[in-house]
Amino acid sequence: MAVPVQQVSIINITIDELQNAITKGVAKQLSELKEFYEPVKPVEFLTRIEVSKLLKINLSTLHGYVKNNVVQSYQMEGSHRVYFKRSEIEARMLKVKK
């Protein structure tokens, strides 16, 4: 059975160069971990009144948008109130502007 041979190299570097090499390696690993573990932004919900003010429309127009699937509405479990995701409303606003 063959045993893998580990290779050890000894090079002449200064303590500062060694510290810099270690710091760069650790910084790179931390950067990769940060991207992987980036916290998820919570979903922000708006009420009908907040959306109507944001879009500068009246509530009946907003109701028509919901019925015609222009915007998506949501209801929380056990609630009769209607909510909208801010991100979807803003994305829809950008889509209309183009």
C-alpha positions as CSV (number, residue, x, y, z in Angstrom):
1,M,0.0,0.0,0.0
2,A,1.5,3.3,-1.1
3,V,1.6,6.1,1.4
4,P,1.3,9.7,0.0
5,V,4.5,11.7,0.4
6,Q,4.1,15.1,1.9
7,Q,6.4,17.7,0.5
8,V,7.9,20.3,2.9
9,S,9.6,23.3,1.4
10,I,11.6,25.7,3.5
11,I,12.0,29.2,2.1
12,N,13.5,32.3,3.4
13,I,10.9,35.0,4.0
14,T,10.6,37.7,6.6
15,I,8.1,37.7,9.4
16,D,6.3,40.6,7.7
17,E,6.0,38.7,4.4
18,L,4.7,35.6,6.3
19,Q,2.1,37.7,8.2
20,N,1.0,39.4,4.9
21,A,0.6,36.0,3.2
22,I,-1.5,34.7,6.1
23,T,-3.6,37.9,6.3
24,K,-4.3,37.8,2.6
25,G,-5.3,34.1,2.8
26,V,-7.6,34.6,5.8
27,A,-9.1,37.7,4.2
28,K,-9.9,35.8,1.0
29,Q,-11.6,33.0,3.0
30,L,-13.6,35.5,5.1
31,S,-14.7,37.2,1.9
32,E,-16.0,34.0,0.5
33,L,-17.8,33.1,3.7
34,K,-19.4,36.5,3.9
35,E,-20.9,36.1,0.5
36,F,-22.2,32.6,1.4
37,Y,-23.7,33.7,4.7
38,E,-25.0,37.1,3.7
39,P,-28.2,37.6,5.8
40,V,-31.4,37.5,3.9
41,K,-33.3,40.8,3.9
42,P,-36.7,40.5,5.5
43,V,-39.7,41.0,3.3
44,E,-41.3,44.4,3.8
45,F,-45.1,44.4,3.4
46,L,-47.2,47.5,2.7
47,T,-50.9,48.1,3.4
48,R,-53.4,49.1,0.7
49,I,-53.2,52.7,1.9
50,E,-49.4,52.8,1.8
51,V,-49.3,51.4,-1.8
52,S,-52.0,53.8,-3.0
53,K,-49.9,56.7,-1.6
54,L,-46.7,55.3,-3.1
55,L,-48.3,54.9,-6.5
56,K,-50.4,58.1,-6.2
57,I,-53.6,56.2,-7.0
58,N,-56.9,55.8,-5.2
59,L,-57.9,52.5,-3.5
60,S,-60.4,51.6,-6.2
61,T,-57.7,51.8,-8.8
62,L,-55.4,49.6,-6.7
63,H,-58.3,47.1,-6.3
64,G,-58.6,47.0,-10.1
65,Y,-54.9,46.3,-10.4
66,V,-55.3,43.4,-8.0
67,K,-58.3,42.0,-9.9
68,N,-56.5,42.3,-13.3
69,N,-53.3,40.8,-11.9
70,V,-51.2,43.9,-12.4
71,V,-50.0,43.6,-8.8
72,Q,-50.0,40.7,-6.4
73,S,-51.7,41.0,-3.0
74,Y,-51.2,38.8,0.1
75,Q,-53.2,38.0,3.2
76,M,-51.6,36.9,6.5
77,E,-53.0,33.8,8.0
78,G,-55.9,34.6,10.2
79,S,-56.2,38.1,8.9
80,H,-58.6,39.8,6.5
81,R,-56.1,42.6,5.8
82,V,-54.5,42.8,2.4
83,Y,-50.8,43.5,2.0
84,F,-48.3,44.0,-0.8
85,K,-44.6,43.3,-1.0
86,R,-42.7,46.5,-1.3
87,S,-40.1,44.9,-3.6
88,E,-42.8,43.7,-6.1
89,I,-44.5,47.2,-6.1
90,E,-41.2,48.9,-6.8
91,A,-40.2,46.4,-9.5
92,R,-43.6,46.9,-11.1
93,M,-43.1,50.7,-11.0
94,L,-39.8,50.3,-12.8
95,K,-41.3,48.1,-15.4
96,V,-44.1,50.6,-16.1
97,K,-41.5,53.5,-16.4
98,K,-39.6,51.7,-19.2
